[in-house]
């Protein structure tokens, strides 16, 4: 895998040259992991990776990380500073070495303001942009190892989805929170490393809130329940949504809404192929839902890219004229939300192939319990 990280760094450098930037400056984030292989959460200490347009990148890190980075990253130039030192002195040495004082640097999009301000203070004559300009196009196209991890994450989500639906009447009386905990426990048992995001269990009127999360409402007979969950597998997340009724008779309008969303989701999947725009996939789902008269109740984009981050490019949304390419992975998740009553969302991840797409989820999309 070290070779893969090094290759990504070299592609990053090619992109830097293409856009006319002099270096990228990364910070603990998925971008840092993508090019270096080193994974860490942001902290209060200065930790940077400088990626120049040519030559080898340089880490500037606290002493406590030196050995860890040497073990985990392909990058060999690791320069450390001690508590009590001024890390910007070491930053200045790297900046001078790469002749960046008056250059154009691309900073990590998620870098904390504390560190961006320090960089600007250390390089008053430099200009700054965002590293997504070079890394987003690279990260959007997954290699086979990334796609395989996403496949496995999809299989974990499928397995748990079937198990949860088989609860049937046993789910009646459970709170949303209790069901979310059951889902997360089963994700771990199925091989997931950790939940990819806060599990959504939206029952009855809570399902009309797309990002409800889960609360203490008890699931009742006839309640439509939106289930949106996934787990990381080897660093890549699953993300699947189904809307089910565990037992009882749902509201009168529910079946028609569910049919509209299911047909819209299928239309979105069928619209995917290399060369079509992200916007056209959004249009395909939206036209179906509008034909059923629920256009105003479809209140979010059709989908988002999935990779090291659960939400990343490409975004499947109106106005995005990006042409899809093989290796891109994203969700297709239309929804209809009836405030105060219920919501319906169906979501699968797909990967663009040479002549269409491959669904990474295949659990039942019907609303009836199993």
Buried (B, 14 or more C-beta within 10 A) or exposed (E): EEEBBBEBBEBBBEBBEEEEBBBBBBBBBBBBBBBBBBBBEBEEBBBBBBBBBEEBBBBBBBEEBBEEBEEBBBBEEBBBBEEEEEBBEBBBEBBEEBEBBEBBBBBBBBBBEEBBEBBBEBBEEBEBBBBBBBBBBBBBBBEEEBBBBBBBBBBBBBBBBEBBBEBBEEBBEBBBBBBBBBBBEBBBEBBBBEBBBEBBBBBBBBBBBBEBBBEEBBBBEBBBBBBBBBBBBEBBBBBBBBBBBBBEEBBEEBBBBBBBBBBBBBBBBEBBBBEBBBBBBBBBBBEBBBEBEBBEBBEBBBBBBBBBBBBBBBBBBEEBEBEBEBBBBBBBBBBBBBEEBBBBBBBBBBBBBEEBBBEBBEBBBBBEBB
